[in-house]
Amino acid sequence: MRVALSQITSSPSPTENLELVAAQVKAAAADGASVVLFPEATMACFGTSLGPLAEPLDGPWATAVRAIAAEHDVLVVAGMFTPSPDGRVFNTLLATDRDRHVGYDKIHLYDAFGFQESRTVAPGDDLVVLGDLGVATCYDVRFPGVFTGLADKGASVVLLGASWGAGPGKREQWELLVRARALDSTCWVVACGQADPGARAGSQKAPTGIGYSLVAAPDGSVFASLGADPELLVVDLDLDRVAKVRETIPVLANRRI
C-alpha cells in the first residue's frame, strides 16, 4: 500500500486549504499513492472560529474533496469540522474516494496543556474502520484502547491526523506515543501532523502543529519521518509485515483484560 503524508500548514480559509489539498493530492497520485493523509484541521487551522465554518459531510467543502479524490482515484483522509446538534462542532476526519464518503468524529478531546477543545467541540462515540484502514485524530494517540480497538475491528494500518500542540517535550512525546500505539496494536501507524506554522502561531494556546510526521512500523520502529516544515512524504507499507509481527509479538491474542 503506497500512502502519502501531506504535512501542510492550514490557513483560516477553507477555500485556500482546498486548493492546497488539490495540489497535494495531484502530486501524491503522480507518485503512485493510493491513500493521501492530511492533518487534523486541514479545513481550517485551530485558533479560527470553527462554528461558522463547520459543514456537513454533504456540504461543499467535503464534496469538493471527494471530487478531488475521485479525479485522481485515491482515498483522501483530511481533518474538517462538522456541525454538532448541541451547537458545538465535531472535529471530523473525512475519508473519501469514489466509493466511500465517511467521517470519524474525534472521541478524545484535547482538554490539556491549558487548552480546552471541549468548549467548542463535541466528542464522537464510534471507531471507524475502512477495510485494512482505521482512523484516529491527534489526542486519541494518548489512549491505547483506540488503537487496539481499531485492530480488533480489522485494521492493519491506522491513519492518524494531528495538529500537535507545541511546548517543552511535546515533540518527544509525539514520537513516543505514535511508536507505542503501533506496538500496542501491532499496526502500521501513519501519523501526519500540521507543519510548524512559525510566526503565524503567535502566542495563542491553540495547537497549530509542530511537524515531525512519522510512520511507525508494527514493531514500534520508525519507518519514515519528516522535519518541521511543509513536505509530502510517500511510503510503501508492507501489510504482510503486520501478520509477521503479530505472530512474533501476539499482544492482541494474549490480552486478558
N, C-alpha and C positions, 0 to 999 in steps of 0.2 A: 504494500500500500504506500503510494507516494503522497506525502502530506506536506503542505506549505504552511509555515507560520508567518503571518504578516504582522510584524511588530511595528505599529504605527503610533502616531500621536494624534488623537482625535481633537477636533476643534469643537466649539459650542454649536456649530452649524451642521444639522443633519444633511443638508444639500452638499456642502463641501465634503463631508465624510463619505457620502455616497459616491462622489467622483473618485475619491481615494480607493474605495472598495472596488470600483470598476477597473481602475488601473492595476491594482494589486492582483485581482483575480485573473486579468488578462496575462500578466507576467507569469503568475504561478502556473496557469494552464499551458502556457507556451513551454514551460519547463517540465510538463508531463504530470503535474499534480492532479489527483482526483479528489482531494479534500483540501480546502483552504480555510484555515482557522485564523480568525481575527480576535482581538482582545474584548474583554468586557468594556461596555460603554463606547463601542465603536460608533453608534448613532450620534452620541454627543458626550463630551467629556464630563466627568464629575466637576462640581463647582458651578454647574449650569442649573438653572431652574428646570427640573425634569418634567413636572406636571404638564406644562403647556406643550411639550414636545412628544409626549407619550402617544403612541398609536397602536391599534390592534394589529394582529398578525396579517389581517387582510387589508391593512391601510397602505398608503402609497409608498412608505419607506421600505417596509418588508417586501411588498410586491415588487418593487424595483430591484431589491437584492435577489429575489427569486429569478427575475428575468436575466440578471447578470449571470447567475449560476447556470441557468438553462442554456444561455448563449454559449457558454464555454464547457458545458457538460461536466460540471464539478458539483460537489457538495460544499456549500459555503456555510460556515458557522460564525456568527457575529453577534456581539452584545448590543442590545437595544432596550427600550423601555416601553412597556405596555400598560394600559390603564388598569387599576385595581378598583373593585367595587366600593372600597371604603374611602376613596378619594386620593389615596396614595398611588404609587405606580408599582409595577413589578419590574425587577431587574431581570430581564429575559435574555436568554441565549437562543437566538434564532438558528435553526438548522434547516437549510432549504436547498432543493435541487428540482429537477424536472418532476420527480415523483413524490417528494416529501416536503412538507412545509409545517414544521412544528416548533414549539418553543418550550424551553426549560426555564421555569421561574426559580431564581436563586433561593435556596432553602435557608441558608445561614447568612444572616445579615451582619454587616461589619459595624458592630457596636463596640468598638475597641480603639485604643490609642487616641482617645479624645475625639473620635468621630462617631456619629450616631446615624447610621444608614436607615434604621427602622423609623426614624422621624418622618421620612418621605417615601420609604419603600416598604411594601408589604411582603412577607415571606411566602414562598411557594411551599408545596407539600410533597410533590411527586418526583421521583427519579425518572430520567428519560434515557432510553437506550434505543439506538437505531442499528440493529444487527450487531456487528462487532464493536460499534462505537457507543460509548457512554459520554455524557457531557456533564460538566460541573463549572462553577464560577467562583473564582477568587477565594473568598474567606472559607468556602467549602473545603479548601485544601487542609484546613486545620482539624477536620473531622474525619477520621479514618473510616467510619461507617458508611459515608457516602461512597467511597471508592470500593470497599468490599461489597457494598450493596449493588453497585453497578456491575461488578464482576459476577455476582450471583445471578444477575439478570442476563448474562451472556457477553458482557463487554470484554474485549481483549485490548482495546485502546480507549483511554479516557482523554477527551479533548477539554482542556481547562482554559477558559478565557479569564483574564485578570486585568485589573488596574491597581497594581500593588501600591500601598502607601509607603512613602519614603520615611526614613528615620534610622537611628543607630541600630545596627544589627539586622535590619529588615531584609537586606539582600541575602545575608547568610541564612536567615530563617526561610526565605522563599525557596532557595535551592534545597535546603534540608527537608522541608515539607514535601516538595514535589517528589524528591527521591524516596522519601519514606512512604508516601502514598503509592508509588509504583511498587515498592517492595511489599507493602501490606496486601495489595490487591493482585500482585504478580501480573500487572497490566503495563503496557506502554502508557506513559503519561506525557501527553504533548501539551505543554504549558506556554501559552502565548500571552504576554502582557503588553500594556501600553509602554511605548518608549518613554524615556525620561524627557519631560517637556521643558526642562531647564527653567529659564526665567519666567516662562509663561505661568508656571505653577504659583509664583508669588509666595506669599506667606500663608495661604489658605491651608486648612487641615484636610481638605478633600483629597482622597487617594487618586492622584493623577498619573501614577506609573513611575517605574524605575528602569524599565527594560529588562535585560537579562533573561529573556525567554529561554526555555530549555526543553529538551526531550530526555526523559528518563526511561531506561530500559526496564523490563520486568524484574530484573535482579537489583534494581535500585541504582545502577551505574548511570553516569551522564553520557548520553549518546551523542548529543549535539547541543550547542548553546550559542547565544548571542551576547553582545555588549549592551550599552545603554542607548545607543542611537537607533533611529528607524532603520529597519532592514527586513528583507524577505529571505527566509531560510526554508529550503526544500530538502526533505529527508525521505529515505526509503525505510519503511518499517517491515521487518520480517515477522509476520504473525505466527509462524511456526515456532518462533523463539518463546512465545508465551507458553505453549504446551510443554516445551522442554524445561522451562524454569519451574512450572507448576508440578512437574514430575520430581524435580530435584528438591524444590522448596514447597511442599504441599500445605502451605499455611491455611489455605481456604478449606481444604479437605480435613485438616487436623483440628479446626476450631471446635470448641466445646461450648462456648458462650458467645 
